[in-house]
């Protein structure tokens, strides 16, 4: 069996914290309903009431409502942080896997290139002249090449102004 992975630990911690907060919310809601209906105080209610008095101080409807809202906000924040941590952990795993795959592909390409050099295959050559991109457009290496190209077109037969400079 080995060590449990990060996601199962994080999920267990999240669930434990969320369970505690939900328990506090449930106790506060029960006490709030008891106060609104002016119901009897039971043994379980007494235990919950003492815990709520430690948390809130006085037990009034307004105090309990604000306490419940604070606990709900804590629960939402906890849920957001858990989702964020899971998302970042997944991104870390993907990045780690993709980097290892890129590293493997890079070394494979490098080895293939070295093997081809040893076998005497021709290396690719660079042509500094006129190049074409994928769309059939002409690319120039320098400004002088571009000006010579366009000047030859402008000064060719069929244009009206031959004295263009």
C-alpha positions as CSV (number, residue, x, y, z in Angstrom):
1,X,0.0,0.0,0.0
2,X,2.1,3.1,0.0
3,X,1.5,6.6,1.0
4,X,-1.9,8.1,0.2
5,X,-1.7,10.6,-2.6
6,X,-2.2,14.3,-2.1
7,X,-5.7,14.5,-3.4
8,X,-7.1,11.9,-1.0
9,X,-5.4,13.7,2.0
10,X,-6.7,17.1,0.9
11,X,-10.2,15.7,0.4
12,X,-10.2,14.1,3.8
13,X,-9.1,17.3,5.5
14,X,-11.7,19.3,3.5
15,X,-14.4,16.9,4.5
16,X,-13.4,16.9,8.2
17,X,-13.4,20.8,8.3
18,X,-16.6,21.0,6.4
19,X,-18.3,18.5,8.7
20,X,-17.4,20.6,11.8
21,X,-18.7,23.8,10.2
22,X,-21.9,22.1,9.0
23,X,-22.4,20.7,12.6
24,X,-22.1,24.2,14.0
25,X,-24.6,25.5,11.4
26,X,-27.0,22.7,12.2
27,X,-26.8,23.4,16.0
28,X,-27.3,27.1,15.4
29,X,-30.3,26.5,13.1
30,X,-31.9,24.2,15.7
31,X,-31.4,26.8,18.5
32,X,-32.8,29.5,16.2
33,X,-35.9,27.4,15.5
34,X,-36.3,26.7,19.3
35,X,-36.0,30.5,20.0
36,X,-38.6,31.4,17.3
37,X,-41.1,28.8,18.4
38,X,-40.3,29.2,22.1
39,X,-39.9,25.5,22.4
40,X,-38.6,23.4,25.3
41,X,-34.9,23.0,26.1
42,X,-33.8,19.4,25.8
43,X,-30.6,17.7,27.1
44,X,-29.1,17.8,23.6
45,X,-30.3,21.4,23.2
46,X,-28.6,22.3,26.5
47,X,-25.3,20.9,25.3
48,X,-25.6,22.7,22.0
49,X,-26.6,25.9,23.7
50,X,-23.5,25.9,25.9
51,X,-21.3,25.4,22.8
52,X,-23.1,28.2,21.0
53,X,-22.7,30.5,24.0
54,X,-19.0,29.9,23.9
55,X,-19.0,30.8,20.2
56,X,-21.5,33.7,20.1
57,X,-21.6,35.1,23.6
58,X,-25.3,35.9,24.0
59,X,-28.0,33.9,22.2
60,X,-30.4,36.1,20.5
61,X,-32.0,35.6,17.1
62,X,-29.9,38.4,15.5
63,X,-26.7,37.0,17.1
64,X,-27.5,33.5,15.8
65,X,-28.3,34.7,12.3
66,X,-25.0,36.6,12.1
67,X,-23.1,33.6,13.5
68,X,-24.8,31.3,10.9
69,X,-23.8,33.8,8.1
70,X,-20.2,33.8,9.3
71,X,-20.1,30.0,9.3
72,X,-21.6,29.8,5.9
73,X,-19.0,32.2,4.6
74,X,-16.2,30.1,6.2
75,X,-17.7,27.0,4.5
76,X,-17.8,28.8,1.1
77,X,-14.2,30.0,1.5
78,X,-13.1,26.4,2.5
79,X,-14.8,25.0,-0.6
80,X,-13.2,27.6,-2.9
81,X,-9.8,27.0,-1.5
82,X,-10.2,23.2,-1.8
83,X,-11.2,23.5,-5.5
84,X,-8.4,25.9,-6.1
85,X,-5.8,23.5,-4.6
86,X,-7.2,20.6,-6.6
87,X,-7.0,22.7,-9.8
88,X,-3.4,23.7,-9.1
89,X,-2.4,20.2,-8.2
90,X,-3.9,18.9,-11.5
91,X,-2.0,21.6,-13.4
92,X,1.2,20.7,-11.6
93,X,0.8,17.0,-12.6
94,X,0.0,17.9,-16.2
95,X,3.0,20.3,-16.4
96,X,5.3,17.6,-14.8
97,X,4.1,14.9,-17.3
98,X,4.3,17.2,-20.3
99,X,7.8,18.4,-19.4
100,X,9.0,14.8,-19.0
101,X,7.4,14.0,-22.4
102,X,9.0,17.1,-24.0
103,X,12.3,16.1,-22.5
104,X,12.0,12.6,-23.9
105,X,11.0,14.0,-27.3
106,X,13.9,16.5,-27.3
107,X,16.5,13.9,-26.5
108,X,15.1,11.6,-29.1
109,X,15.3,14.3,-31.8
110,X,18.8,15.2,-30.7
111,X,20.0,11.6,-30.8
112,X,18.4,11.2,-34.3
113,X,20.2,14.4,-35.5
114,X,23.6,13.2,-34.1
115,X,23.1,9.7,-35.7
116,X,22.4,11.4,-39.1
117,X,25.5,13.5,-38.9
118,X,27.6,10.4,-38.2
119,X,26.1,8.6,-41.1
120,X,27.0,11.5,-43.4
121,X,23.5,12.7,-44.2
122,X,23.3,16.2,-45.6
123,X,22.6,18.9,-43.1
124,X,19.8,21.3,-43.9
125,X,21.1,24.5,-45.5
126,X,19.8,28.1,-45.1
127,X,18.9,30.0,-48.2
128,X,19.2,33.8,-47.4
129,X,17.5,34.8,-50.7
130,X,13.9,35.3,-51.3
131,X,11.7,33.1,-49.1
132,X,8.1,32.3,-49.2
133,X,5.8,31.8,-46.3
134,X,2.9,29.3,-46.2
135,X,0.5,31.6,-48.0
136,X,2.7,32.1,-51.1
137,X,3.8,35.6,-49.9
138,X,7.3,36.7,-50.5
139,X,9.6,37.3,-47.6
140,X,12.8,39.3,-47.8
141,X,15.9,39.0,-45.8
142,X,16.8,42.7,-45.8
143,X,15.5,46.1,-46.9
144,X,17.8,46.3,-49.9
145,X,16.4,43.1,-51.4
146,X,12.8,44.4,-51.0
147,X,13.7,47.8,-52.6
148,X,15.5,46.1,-55.5
149,X,12.5,43.7,-56.1
150,X,9.9,46.5,-56.1
151,X,12.1,48.9,-58.1
152,X,12.5,46.3,-60.8
153,X,8.7,45.9,-61.0
154,X,8.1,49.6,-61.1
155,X,10.7,50.3,-63.8
156,X,9.6,47.4,-66.0
157,X,7.8,47.9,-69.3
158,X,4.2,48.8,-69.1
159,X,4.4,51.3,-66.2
160,X,3.7,54.9,-66.9
161,X,6.5,56.6,-64.8
162,X,10.0,55.2,-65.5
163,X,11.8,57.9,-63.5
164,X,10.6,56.4,-60.2
165,X,13.4,56.4,-57.6
